[in-house]
Amino acid sequence: MDRSPLVVGIAGGTGSGKTTLANKLKAAIAEDALILSHDFYYRANTEIPFEERAKRNYDHPDAFDTDQMITDVKKLKNFQAVDHPEYSFVTHSRTEHTVHVEPAPVIILEGILIFANEQLRDLMDIKVFVDADADIRLIRRLLRDVKERGRSMDSVLQQYTSTVKPMHEKFVEPSKRYADIIVPEGGENQVALHMLVDRIQALLHHTTLHDLC
């Protein structure tokens, strides 16, 4: 019987480089990996007017439907395909579409708060926390939200001071203690990337040999 897929969790603050690390890790493992982002599972909030949705706290655990993510991860670990939500940061709501995902030997979970939920943590075989200085994270977030999400500089800075920073200190930073590996500078840390790739490939190879015995 085939072994359950290997689940790698990559957490860290906004702008820390966790998404870059996840993408580079997937590229290195190629067709053997898929990425499931916690951002896909933001609650729809379609019943709330846009002006109110824009003011909500999106850095609190309650902003996510983590139970749905847990259900999807369990299905993928059981070799079942899932259709995960698609979220728009422009409208602050889910789109009408879902994305079909087939199971893969390696499931990469990525998000700021994926270590804050015990049930989700328990599904992970390797937990990686990406660390970066607060000023670097702020600059990266500012550039991303203005260029990619159509935000004004003032709105990004207001959101950062009112919710992003306090939620990071309350939930994200404390979750670092659950990490197996702490990686400074995320995807730009080539040494950490290569070590992770080697470790994952070794586990996959070991499993294959074990299953043949």
C-alpha positions as CSV (number, residue, x, y, z in Angstrom):
1,M,0.0,0.0,0.0
2,D,1.3,3.5,-0.9
3,R,2.4,5.7,1.9
4,S,0.3,8.8,2.8
5,P,1.7,12.0,1.1
6,L,4.3,14.0,2.9
7,V,3.0,17.3,4.2
8,V,5.3,20.2,4.6
9,G,4.1,23.4,6.4
10,I,5.7,26.7,5.6
11,A,4.6,29.5,8.0
12,G,5.9,33.0,8.7
13,G,4.9,36.6,8.8
14,T,3.6,38.7,5.9
15,G,6.3,39.4,3.5
16,S,8.7,37.0,5.1
17,G,9.4,35.0,1.9
18,K,7.4,31.9,2.7
19,T,5.5,31.9,-0.6
20,T,8.8,32.3,-2.5
21,L,10.2,29.3,-0.5
22,A,7.1,27.3,-1.2
23,N,7.3,28.0,-4.9
24,K,11.0,27.2,-5.2
25,L,10.5,24.0,-3.2
26,K,7.7,22.9,-5.5
27,A,9.8,23.7,-8.6
28,A,12.7,21.6,-7.2
29,I,10.4,18.7,-6.6
30,A,8.5,19.3,-9.8
31,E,5.4,17.1,-10.5
32,D,5.7,15.4,-7.1
33,A,4.4,18.4,-5.2
34,L,1.4,20.7,-4.9
35,I,0.9,23.9,-2.9
36,L,-2.2,24.6,-0.8
37,S,-2.2,28.1,0.5
38,H,-4.2,29.2,3.6
39,D,-5.1,32.3,1.7
40,F,-7.4,30.2,-0.5
41,Y,-9.5,29.6,2.5
42,Y,-10.4,33.1,3.6
43,R,-14.1,33.3,4.4
44,A,-16.3,34.6,1.6
45,N,-18.1,37.3,3.6
46,T,-20.4,37.9,0.6
47,E,-23.2,39.0,2.9
48,I,-21.0,42.0,4.0
49,P,-20.8,45.2,1.9
50,F,-17.5,45.8,0.2
51,E,-16.7,48.9,2.3
52,E,-17.1,46.8,5.5
53,R,-15.2,43.8,4.1
54,A,-12.2,46.1,3.3
55,K,-12.0,47.1,7.0
56,R,-12.1,43.6,8.5
57,N,-9.2,42.0,10.3
58,Y,-7.7,39.5,7.8
59,D,-4.8,38.6,10.0
60,H,-6.8,36.9,12.8
61,P,-7.3,33.1,12.7
62,D,-11.1,33.6,12.6
63,A,-10.7,35.2,9.1
64,F,-10.0,31.7,7.7
65,D,-12.2,28.7,7.2
66,T,-9.4,26.5,8.5
67,D,-11.8,23.6,9.1
68,Q,-12.3,23.4,5.3
69,M,-8.6,23.4,4.7
70,I,-8.1,20.6,7.2
71,T,-10.8,18.6,5.5
72,D,-9.1,19.1,2.1
73,V,-5.7,18.2,3.4
74,K,-7.1,15.0,4.9
75,K,-8.7,14.1,1.6
76,L,-5.4,14.7,-0.3
77,K,-3.5,12.6,2.3
78,N,-6.1,9.9,1.5
79,F,-5.4,10.1,-2.2
80,Q,-8.6,12.0,-3.0
81,A,-8.8,15.1,-5.2
82,V,-10.2,18.3,-3.9
83,D,-11.7,21.5,-5.3
84,H,-10.4,24.4,-3.1
85,P,-11.9,27.9,-3.1
86,E,-10.4,30.8,-5.1
87,Y,-10.1,34.1,-3.2
88,S,-9.8,37.6,-4.6
89,F,-7.8,40.2,-2.6
90,V,-9.3,42.9,-4.7
91,T,-12.9,42.2,-3.7
92,H,-12.1,40.7,-0.3
93,S,-14.2,37.7,-1.1
94,R,-14.2,34.3,-2.8
95,T,-14.8,34.1,-6.5
96,E,-17.4,31.9,-8.0
97,H,-14.8,29.5,-9.1
98,T,-13.0,26.6,-7.4
99,V,-9.6,25.0,-8.4
100,H,-9.4,21.3,-8.9
101,V,-6.3,19.7,-7.3
102,E,-5.2,16.1,-7.7
103,P,-3.2,14.4,-4.8
104,A,0.6,14.4,-5.0
105,P,3.4,12.7,-3.0
106,V,4.3,16.1,-1.4
107,I,1.7,18.6,-0.1
108,I,3.1,22.0,0.7
109,L,0.9,24.1,3.0
110,E,1.7,27.8,3.1
111,G,0.3,30.7,5.2
112,I,0.9,33.1,8.1
113,L,-1.3,31.2,10.6
114,I,-1.0,27.5,9.6
115,F,0.9,26.7,12.8
116,A,-1.8,28.4,15.0
117,N,-4.2,25.6,14.6
118,E,-3.3,22.3,16.4
119,Q,-5.4,20.1,14.1
120,L,-3.7,21.5,11.0
121,R,-0.3,21.3,12.6
122,D,-0.8,17.6,13.4
123,L,-1.2,16.8,9.7
124,M,2.3,18.2,8.9
125,D,5.4,16.0,8.8
126,I,7.8,18.9,8.5
127,K,7.1,22.4,9.8
128,V,9.2,25.3,8.5
129,F,9.0,28.9,9.9
130,V,10.4,31.6,7.6
131,D,11.9,34.5,9.6
132,A,12.6,38.1,8.4
133,D,13.1,41.5,9.9
134,A,9.9,43.5,10.5
135,D,11.0,46.4,8.3
136,I,11.8,44.1,5.4
137,R,8.5,42.4,5.7
138,L,6.7,45.8,5.8
139,I,8.5,47.0,2.6
140,R,7.7,43.7,0.8
141,R,4.0,43.9,1.8
142,L,3.7,47.5,0.8
143,L,5.2,46.9,-2.7
144,R,3.0,43.8,-3.2
145,D,-0.3,45.3,-2.1
146,V,0.2,48.5,-4.1
147,K,1.4,46.7,-7.3
148,E,-0.6,43.5,-7.3
149,R,-3.7,44.3,-5.2
150,G,-4.6,47.8,-6.2
151,R,-4.2,49.2,-2.7
152,S,-3.1,52.8,-1.8
153,M,0.0,53.2,0.3
154,D,-2.0,54.9,3.0
155,S,-4.4,52.0,3.3
156,V,-1.6,49.4,3.4
157,L,0.2,51.3,6.2
158,Q,-3.1,51.8,8.1
159,Q,-3.9,48.1,7.9
160,Y,-0.4,47.1,8.9
161,T,-0.4,49.2,12.1
162,S,-4.0,48.4,13.1
163,T,-4.2,44.6,12.4
164,V,-1.2,43.1,10.7
165,K,1.5,44.0,13.2
166,P,-0.6,43.3,16.4
167,M,-1.9,40.0,15.0
168,H,1.7,39.0,14.0
169,E,2.8,39.6,17.6
170,K,-0.2,37.8,19.1
171,F,-0.5,34.8,16.8
172,V,2.2,34.4,14.1
173,E,5.4,35.0,16.1
174,P,4.4,32.7,19.0
175,S,3.6,29.9,16.5
176,K,7.3,29.8,15.6
177,R,7.8,27.5,18.6
178,Y,6.1,24.7,16.7
179,A,8.6,24.8,13.8
180,D,11.1,22.0,13.2
181,I,13.2,24.4,11.1
182,I,13.5,28.2,11.2
183,V,14.7,29.7,7.9
184,P,16.0,33.3,7.7
185,E,15.2,35.1,4.5
186,G,12.8,32.5,3.0
187,G,13.3,31.6,-0.6
188,E,16.4,33.6,-0.9
189,N,18.2,31.2,1.5
190,Q,19.6,28.7,-0.9
191,V,21.3,26.6,1.7
192,A,18.0,26.1,3.6
193,L,16.2,25.4,0.3
194,H,18.7,22.7,-0.8
195,M,18.6,21.1,2.7
196,L,14.8,20.9,2.6
197,V,14.8,19.5,-0.9
198,D,17.4,16.9,0.1
199,R,15.5,15.9,3.2
200,I,12.2,15.6,1.3
201,Q,13.7,13.6,-1.5
202,A,15.4,11.3,1.1
203,L,12.1,10.7,2.8
204,L,10.4,10.0,-0.5
205,H,13.2,7.6,-1.5
206,H,13.2,5.9,1.9
207,T,9.5,5.4,1.7
208,T,9.7,3.9,-1.7
209,L,12.4,1.4,-0.7
210,H,10.5,0.6,2.5
211,D,7.3,-0.1,0.5
212,L,9.2,-2.4,-1.8
213,C,10.4,-4.6,1.1
